[in-house]
Structure formats: C-alpha cells, structure tokens
Amino acid sequence: MANNKNSRKKNYFTWFYMAIGIALMIMYMFGGDGGAYTKNVDYTEFKNYISKGYVEKLVIYDDNEAEAFIYPDSAKYIFEKTPSKFGERTMVTTRIGSAEKFEEFLERADFDGSIINKEKPQFWNGFLINVLPLVFFIGIWIFLMRRMSGGGQGGGGVFNVGKSQARLFDKGKDDRITFKDVAGQEGAKQEVQEIVDFLKSPQRYTDLGGKIPKGALLVGPPGTGKTLLAKAVAGEANVPFFSLSGSDFVEMFVGVGASRVRDLFRQAKEKAPCIIFIDEIDAVGRARGKNPAMGGNDERENTLNQLLTEMDGFGTNSGIIIMAATNRADILDKALLRAGRFDRQIHVDLPDLNERKDVFGVHLRPLKLDESVDVDLLARQTPGFSGADIANVCNEAALIAARREKKAVDKQDFLDAVDRIVGGLEKKSKVMTSHEKETIALHEAGHATLSWFLEHANPLIKVTIVPRGRALGAAWYLPEERQITTKEQMLDEMCAILGGRAAEELFTGHISTGAMNDLERVTKQAYGMIAYAGMSDKLPNLCYYNNSEYSFQRPYSEKTAELIDNEVKALINNQYERAKEILLEHKEGHAELAKVLLENEVIFAEDVEKIFGKRPWASRSEEIFAKEEKSESETAIEENSTMECADNIEETENKE
C-alpha cells in the first residue's frame, strides 16, 4: 500500500514537471512582446510604411519573404492597440514579388536603413536553436530538484530530510537469518523466543490477558552478536524488520530527529506485525541533563522525548516490537528503561568454552579443513573472544593457508591466526642487538618460570622472542574461565606479570622499558583490588567505584587517596619481592630456559616441562581436558575389546 502511494506521488511530480516545461516552451516560442506585435500586411501597405519612414531595418529572405522592423515611435501608427513596451521584434512581414523590383523601389524611396539578405531557416534548425537550450535548462532544473528530494528513493535529500532512514528487510525472503545461524547465546535465545512466539501466535497471549513487552534491550560487549540475534528474531517470526542506527536520528537541522521517529513508527504501523531494531541506541538515548556538550545538543534530547512518546503511543498488542542494542546501558536515560518501554534487558555476554565451540562450528562450515583441525583446542585457546573475533580467526586462517598455497586449512594455520590477532604481525626483520635479544629472552623466561610454579597463574602455552606488533616478545597462556576471582588468584597473576622485570634486575643488573606494559597492567589491577574490590588490610570491605559518568569529584577524601596509593605501592612491592625469591630459587632452570629461548626463539609448554618437570599444580581446565582424553581413550579400548569379542563369537559360530 505504501509503495503504491509513493509511486503515485512520484508520477504526480513527473507530470507536474512536464507541464511546467511545456508551458515555458510555449511562452518562449510564442510569448513575449515581440510575438504580440508582429503583423502580416500586403505588399502595397508594406511599401507604404517604408515610404513614410517607419522602418528601421529590413530582412529579405531567399524565398521572397521580407520582414520590416519598425521604429518604436512609429509603431502606434501601425498597430490598432498602442503597445506599452516596444522591442526589437515589433515588425511587419509580407511577401514581395521580385527582389530586383523591390530593390529599385528602395532606391526610389531613399531608404537609409540597414538591409540584410538571409537564407530562410529550416523548421528543424529553428526548432533546435530555440528549443534545445530551453530543454537543457529544464532538464538540469528537474535533475537538481530530484536530487534535492532524494531522487524518489526516500530518506535522502533536503525535502526528505525528515523521513526515516530505516532499512526494511521484508518477510518471505529465502536468505533470512534464523536461530540456526546464531551459535551459542542459548540464554539470550531463550529470552527472545517469547517474542517470536508472540509474533507468530499473539492470540495465545491476548486471550489470557497477557501483554508482550514493547521493547527488548540487548546489552553486551561489541561483537557478541546483538544485531545478528535481532535479525534472527525477525527471520524466525517471518515478519518485516526495520533496521537503523541511533545516529540516524541525529541531524544538523532542528526537529529532524523527532520527525524521523514519527515517520519510522508510521511505516511500522503499516507493516505490523513487525520489529524495529535500533542499533547503538546510546547515541540518542543518553541520559538527559548529562550532555557532555553542556546543553549544546538539545536536538538529541528532543529526539529522545519523541521516541519515548511514540513507545507509549501505540497499542500494547499492535504487533510492533522494538529491539535495541547497546554496550553502554549504564548511560541510558532511566525513562527509556522503565516498565512499559525497554522493560526487558537481555544480556548477550561473551561466549564460554562450549559456546565458542558452537561459534567455531558455524564459521568453519564454508572452509576446506584438514583432519588436524581440533575445534576443542581452538575453543580453549580463544578465551574472551567474541563471535566477531572467532569469525576473524577463521578468515585469517584461510588467508594464511592460501598464502602458503595449501589445499586445506590445517591446525597450524589456525594457531598462527590466533597469534596474529592476539599479538600482531611477526616482524622477523626487526634489527636487534645481541644484548637486547638476551634481555628479552631473560624477561620472557621470567614470565614462563613464575607461571609454571605459581598455583593460580594461568597455564603456559608458548613463549616467543620474535617481535609482534609493538611487543618485542610475548607469552601465550590458557586462562581459566572464572565467574569470580579470589585474592590469591589475583596476587599470583600479578606476581607472574612482574616476573619479567624481576628477571631483568636479577640476572642483568639493570631494568629496561620492556616491562612498561606489564607495569601498566599490574598498576590497574592493584588499584582495582584496593579501591573497588575492598582487598586491602587498611581499607577492607570498601568500594569507591563511581558509576556516574559525568561526576567531576572522587567519592573519597585526599587522605583516603593517599592511603590507597600507599596500599597499592605496598601490594606491588610485595609481589615483586616474591617474584624475585621464586626466580632465585629456580635460577638454574630459568637460565637454561632463557638459553633455549635464545636459540630457538619459540618454546612451548613441553620444553618448559623438560626443564622444570611436571607442573606442581594442574589447572582445572587441564584436569578436565586430561579426563576427557582419558575417557576417550578408554572408550576406544572398550570399543576395540567389544569388537574383538564379537569377532570371537562369530568365529565360534562359524566353527559350529
């Protein structure tokens, strides 16, 4: 219905432009003062005007047609109506019998005006000369008007500046996204399933007097699949899907944002039941009165007010559901999150181990894989990766395999892709002195040694002194995915991070700038433990975290700030001394590890185990993985023994 109206409106404008063009053409060809005061007379009267001195100029054509241009003062003697304005085209025309006789007449009449002999222009030549420039200018004018009005596409241009910028994904398409395309996020899919059921069969809810939430807010870190989940809801319910960004409402013109909100909801009502999805809603839904520009952007607040009004304006069961996504829910206006608007918040968190396996399964489908690819290993080596990061790993692995001219993507390609994304591109050509290389080897060996002997430190995977990105060396670990972290775990992690600086001081006698990133991480972690987590002996059970984004004062006094600083210094110094004690205790193994690292540039957990022996504490993930491998091997043995027993039974039966 809306498309028919738009096409009809477009046709109206086309006919309007054509009518204006035709009118201008007629006025140009037949209008004006010259056209109104042209008179055709007989030959005798024509000669009479010449004899009386009325004629200023004569034009004689080769077909014996003549035109006489009249002086402005003499025109009143020729035309019955005295013209108010005389121009160059005030003239009389006639057809002469013979050009020679007419020239003789002009000599006898002593005509002193100008005489011009011309060829009679052809009709098409005159038409092209007179009409084409006009058509050209009309075409340019129509083109500019259509560009200003958005070219009939809607949304762009000056005249459509108040129209909605939403893209419509209509129902019934074969390429629609469903829940099968969204791996992991089982909890989030379970929550939005109710929205899908309502859109499919709303009668089941309305008969019982139930009301579906008007708005659902998807909250989570970037790349976790919030937009994909919203599209899957629309695809699963098979309803139209309006998609736009929060910044699409904001424009330099006053009142445009509110106008676009009204137009969006008008279109949605025509397509109901449907879903409106607003991505990055914090661009327009920021808390009012806390604008960082100090009141310099009232247009955004007007847009938010209109959005709040529209969400209350339509009926509860009208079939329009608003979904929005943000990773900054803490700065949204409270009126936006109240019951009746975005009253349901769905948290889309980073995938855990099992969910990462499912995500890898989705992104590995289009790749040609080698038998060596282990999805479990990839999932364990990508902790903290979002769905977008995992997609990037799979794509990077395919590019690396293609660069190496392989026919399939193998395990090493995926490991190199993870290293490339986490650590950056290898820079083997970077020039370093032997002393710098030795310092880096001691530094990285210090990290590896401490992580091996600290109970709660993350298990080591590999260490390298090959420069990557801005780092001169790097160590890869397999961290446990914890929901809560104890003080002992944080202290062990802090001690392992300080192992590089401690190794430099102990075994080279000086410290370098290579530990800058380590010190930054340790300082942030220490302040978090003291000021936020209440893990201090002098400031126990206190949290000074301030959730207000635009607060310009600290929630504690200067004396408390000094105490926090002292506690942070004491905490870091204690772990630094602890790191040096452990390194001195295992200095022979550390030296050997640094030597191997200097020779091979890369060492793995197996190499560390050869030097130090088996790790005293196996992490829970390592134990689970060992149990899984053990159970798999036991299952395989049982299957083999069962097959052997079956073979024996068959042999016995055959003998019988």
Residue pairs with C-beta under 8 A, 6 or more apart in sequence:
1 270
2 267
2 270
6 152
6 154
10 152
13 149
17 142
17 145
20 138
21 135
21 138
21 142
24 134
24 138
25 131
25 134
25 135
28 130
28 131
28 134
29 130
29 131
32 87
32 89
33 83
33 85
33 86
33 87
33 89
33 90
34 87
34 88
34 89
34 90
34 91
35 89
36 83
37 75
37 79
37 83
37 86
37 87
37 89
37 90
37 91
38 89
38 90
38 91
38 92
38 93
39 78
39 79
39 91
39 92
39 93
40 92
40 93
40 94
41 49
41 92
41 93
41 94
42 94
43 94
43 95
43 96
43 97
45 94
46 66
46 68
46 92
46 94
46 96
47 105
47 109
49 55
49 68
49 70
49 78
49 92
50 58
50 68
50 105
50 106
50 109
50 111
51 109
52 74
52 77
53 74
54 68
54 70
54 71
54 74
54 77
54 78
55 68
55 69
55 70
55 71
55 111
55 113
56 69
56 70
56 71
56 113
56 114
57 68
57 69
57 113
57 114
57 115
57 116
58 66
58 67
58 68
58 69
58 106
58 111
58 113
58 114
58 115
58 116
59 66
59 67
59 69
59 116
59 118
60 66
60 96
60 99
60 102
60 115
60 116
60 117
60 118
61 67
61 117
61 118
61 119
61 120
62 117
62 118
62 119
62 120
63 120
64 95
64 96
64 97
64 98
64 99
65 93
65 94
65 95
65 96
65 120
66 93
66 94
66 95
66 96
66 102
67 91
67 92
67 93
68 91
68 92
68 93
68 94
69 88
69 89
69 90
69 91
70 78
70 86
70 90
70 91
70 92
72 86
72 90
75 82
75 83
75 86
75 90
76 82
76 83
78 92
83 90
96 102
106 115
121 129
146 152
147 157
148 157
148 158
148 159
149 157
149 158
149 159
149 160
150 156
150 157
150 159
150 160
150 163
151 157
154 160
154 163
155 163
155 164
155 165
161 251
161 253
161 256
162 255
162 256
162 259
162 260
162 263
163 259
163 260
163 263
164 242
164 244
164 260
164 261
164 263
164 264
164 267
165 244
165 248
165 249
165 260
166 242
166 243
166 244
166 248
166 264
166 267
166 276
167 242
167 243
167 244
168 240
168 241
168 242
168 267
168 271
169 176
169 231
169 234
169 240
169 241
169 242
169 243
170 240
170 241
171 234
171 238
171 239
171 240
172 238
176 231
176 234
176 235
176 238
177 228
177 231
177 232
177 234
177 235
178 232
178 235
178 236
179 189
179 232
179 236
181 228
181 232
181 362
182 189
182 225
182 228
182 229
182 232
183 351
183 355
183 358
183 359
183 361
183 362
183 387
184 225
184 351
184 352
184 354
184 355
184 356
184 358
184 359
184 387
185 224
185 225
185 229
185 348
185 351
185 355
186 355
187 347
188 218
188 229
188 346
188 347
188 348
189 229
189 232
191 216
191 344
191 346
192 216
192 229
192 233
192 346
194 212
195 212
195 213
195 216
195 233
195 237
195 321
195 323
196 233
196 236
196 237
197 204
198 205
198 212
198 321
199 237
199 239
199 273
199 275
199 319
199 321
200 237
200 238
202 212
202 273
202 317
202 319
205 211
205 212
206 317
211 316
211 317
212 316
212 317
212 321
213 321
213 343
213 344
214 311
214 316
214 320
214 321
214 322
214 340
214 341
214 342
214 343
215 311
215 321
215 322
215 323
215 324
215 341
215 342
215 343
215 344
216 321
216 322
216 323
216 324
216 342
216 344
216 345
216 346
217 281
217 323
217 324
217 325
217 326
217 329
217 332
217 337
217 342
217 344
217 345
217 346
218 226
218 229
218 230
218 323
218 324
218 325
218 326
218 346
218 348
219 226
219 325
219 326
219 327
219 329
219 345
219 346
219 347
219 348
220 226
220 327
220 347
220 348
220 349
220 350
221 327
221 349
221 350
221 386
222 327
222 386
222 388
223 386
223 387
223 388
223 389
224 348
224 349
224 350
224 351
224 386
224 387
224 388
225 348
225 386
225 387
225 388
226 279
226 325
226 348
227 243
227 277
227 279
227 325
228 387
229 348
230 241
230 243
230 275
230 277
230 323
230 325
231 241
231 243
231 277
233 275
233 323
234 240
234 241
234 274
234 275
234 277
235 241
237 273
237 275
239 273
239 274
239 275
240 271
240 274
240 275
241 274
241 275
241 277
242 264
242 267
242 268
242 271
242 274
242 275
242 276
242 277
243 277
243 279
244 264
244 277
244 278
244 279
245 278
245 279
245 280
245 283
246 278
246 279
246 280
246 281
246 282
246 283
246 284
246 285
246 324
247 280
247 283
247 284
248 260
249 256
249 257
249 260
249 261
249 283
249 284
249 303
249 307
250 257
250 283
250 284
250 299
250 300
250 303
251 257
251 260
251 299
254 299
255 299
255 302
256 299
257 284
257 299
257 300
257 302
257 303
257 306
258 302
258 303
258 305
258 306
260 303
261 303
261 306
261 307
261 310
262 306
262 310
264 276
265 276
265 310
265 313
265 314
265 320
268 274
268 276
268 320
269 314
269 318
269 320
272 318
272 319
272 320
273 319
273 320
273 321
274 319
274 320
274 321
275 320
275 321
275 322
275 323
276 320
276 321
276 322
276 323
277 322
277 323
277 324
277 325
278 284
278 322
278 323
278 324
278 325
279 324
279 325
280 325
280 326
281 324
281 325
281 326
281 332
281 336
282 326
282 328
282 329
282 331
282 332
284 300
284 303
284 304
284 307
285 304
285 307
285 324
285 326
285 332
285 333
285 336
286 300
286 304
286 331
286 332
286 333
287 331
287 332
287 333
287 334
288 301
288 304
288 333
290 331
290 549
290 550
291 297
291 300
291 301
292 550
304 333
304 336
307 336
308 335
308 336
308 341
311 322
311 340
311 341
312 340
312 341
314 320
322 342
324 342
326 332
329 337
329 345
330 547
330 549
331 549
335 341
336 342
337 343
337 345
350 384
350 385
350 386
351 358
351 359
351 385
351 386
351 387
351 390
352 481
353 379
353 380
353 383
353 481
354 379
356 378
356 379
356 382
356 385
356 390
357 375
357 376
357 379
359 387
359 390
359 391
360 375
360 378
360 379
360 390
360 394
361 375
363 390
363 391
363 394
363 395
364 373
364 375
364 394
367 394
367 397
367 398
367 409
368 407
368 408
368 409
369 408
369 409
369 410
370 408
370 409
370 410
370 411
372 410
372 411
372 412
373 409
373 410
373 411
373 414
374 411
376 625
377 411
378 393
378 414
378 418
380 478
380 621
380 625
381 415
381 418
381 461
381 476
381 478
382 389
382 390
382 393
382 418
383 478
383 479
383 481
384 479
385 393
389 421
392 421
393 414
393 417
393 418
393 421
394 414
394 417
396 417
396 420
396 421
397 409
397 413
397 414
397 416
397 417
398 409
398 413
400 413
400 416
400 417
400 420
401 408
401 409
401 410
401 413
404 413
406 413
419 468
419 476
420 426
422 476
423 468
423 469
423 471
423 474
423 476
424 468
424 469
424 470
424 471
425 468
425 469
426 466
426 467
426 468
427 466
427 467
427 468
427 469
428 466
428 467
430 467
432 440
432 467
432 472
436 472
437 465
437 598
438 508
438 594
438 598
439 504
439 508
439 512
439 514
440 465
440 472
440 473
440 514
441 465
441 473
441 594
441 595
441 597
441 598
442 503
442 504
442 507
442 508
442 590
442 594
443 473
443 500
443 501
443 503
443 504
443 514
443 515
444 463
444 464
444 465
444 473
444 474
444 475
444 500
444 594
444 597
445 463
445 503
445 590
445 593
445 594
445 597
446 499
446 500
446 501
446 502
446 503
446 504
446 579
446 583
446 590
447 463
447 475
447 496
447 497
447 499
447 500
448 460
448 463
448 475
448 593
448 603
448 608
449 499
449 503
449 582
449 583
449 586
449 589
449 590
449 593
449 612
450 457
450 495
450 496
450 499
450 579
450 582
450 583
451 457
451 458
451 459
451 460
451 475
451 477
451 496
451 499
452 460
452 608
452 612
452 615
453 582
453 586
453 612
453 616
454 492
454 495
454 496
454 582
455 488
455 492
455 616
455 617
456 486
456 488
456 489
456 491
456 492
456 493
457 477
457 492
457 493
457 495
457 496
458 477
458 478
458 479
458 480
458 493
458 496
458 619
459 477
459 478
459 605
459 615
459 619
459 621
459 622
460 475
460 476
460 477
460 478
460 605
460 608
461 476
461 477
461 478
461 604
461 605
462 475
462 476
462 602
462 603
462 604
462 605
463 473
463 474
463 475
463 476
463 597
463 602
463 603
464 473
464 474
464 475
464 601
464 602
464 603
465 472
465 473
465 597
465 598
465 601
465 602
466 473
466 601
466 602
467 473
468 474
471 517
472 514
473 514
478 619
478 621
478 622
480 619
480 620
480 621
481 621
482 489
487 529
487 535
490 525
490 529
490 535
491 575
493 525
494 522
494 525
494 526
494 571
494 572
494 575
495 575
495 578
495 579
495 582
496 579
497 518
497 521
497 522
498 518
498 522
498 572
498 575
498 576
498 579
499 579
499 582
499 583
500 514
500 515
500 518
501 511
501 515
501 518
501 519
501 576
502 576
502 579
502 580
502 583
503 583
503 590
504 510
504 511
504 512
504 514
504 515
505 511
505 580
506 580
506 583
506 584
506 587
507 587
507 590
507 591
507 594
522 572
522 575
523 568
523 572
526 568
526 571
526 572
527 564
527 568
529 535
529 536
529 571
530 536
530 539
530 564
530 567
530 568
530 571
531 539
531 543
531 544
531 545
531 564
532 543
532 544
532 545
533 543
534 540
534 541
534 542
534 543
536 542
536 564
536 567
536 571
537 567
538 563
538 567
539 560
539 563
539 564
539 567
544 554
544 555
544 556
544 560
544 564
546 554
546 555
554 561
556 564
583 590
586 612
589 611
589 612
592 611
593 603
593 607
593 608
593 611
593 612
596 603
596 607
596 611
597 603
600 607
609 615
618 626
